């Protein structure tokens, strides 16, 4: 393959990456806008609705912790190093993660 052909191929690959970056940037912008909109709506919500939202968030976090603890007790890793793999004995990373939550 000639150097010119390799350069053209590399240029095409770079253009594809740039296009993907543009798409991701647009998605990030849309998510940031939606997040800001939701924050503004939350600021204008009555206190009762805020408490309901916060209670639901705490409930969901509690359920997530319970699910991870259940997975660990069933013999699976929940740490980022070996997540989902079968574990042999205790894992200090998993146990530390459960304690933090």
N, C-alpha and C positions, 0 to 999 in steps of 0.2 A: 504494500500500500504506500502510495506517495505521501510525502509530508503534507502537501496541499489537501489531499483527501482526509487525512487525519485531522488537520486544522478545521476543515469544514464540518467534520463529524463532531469535533469538540465544541465548535460554535453552536451547532444544532442542540447538543446536550445542554449547553449553558443557557440557551434560549428557553428550553423546556423547563429548566430549573427556575429561571427568572419568572416564567409564566406561573409556575406553581407557587412561588413566593408571593406574587401579586394576588393570586387567589386566596392564599392563606391570610395575607394582610387584610384583604377585604372582609373575610370571615371574622377575623379578630376585631376589626373596626365595628362590624355589625354586632358582635357579642358585647363589646364595650358599650355601645350605644344602648343596647337592650338592658344591660346591667345598670347603667345610669338612669334609664327610664324607670326601672323597677325600684331603684333606691329612692327616686323622687316620689313614686307612688307610695312607697312604704312610709316616707316621712309625712305624707298627708293622710295616712290611714288613722282611724280612731285607735285609741290605746287598746281596746278589747281585741281588735283584729291583729294588732302587733303581738299581743300575748298569745293568741291562737297560733300564729305563724311560728313564734319562738318555741311554743310547746311542741308543735309538730316537728320542728327541726331537732329538738332534744330527743323526741321519741325515735325519730329516724336514726340519729346517731347511736342511741342505745341499742336499737335493733341491729345496726351494723356491727357494733362491738359484740353483741350476743352471737351473731352469725360467725364472726371471726373466732370467737372463743369456742364455739361448737366445732368449727372446722379443725381447730388445733386439737381439741379433745378427741376428734375422730382420727387423728394421726396425720394431719397434713400441715405443712409449713404455711405460715401466714406472713412471714417476713419477706422483705423485698428481694432478698438474696435467692430464696428457693421457693417462692410463692407457688402453692398448689402441688408441690412435690410431696411424696410420701416421706414422712420423717421417721428416723430410728432413734428413739429416746427423746429427751428434752432438747430444745433449741434455745440458747440464750437470747438470740435475736428476737425470736417469736415471743418469748416470755417478757422481754423488755418492752416490746411493742404493746402487748396486752396491758402491761402495767401503766404505760403512758396514757392510755385511753381512759 
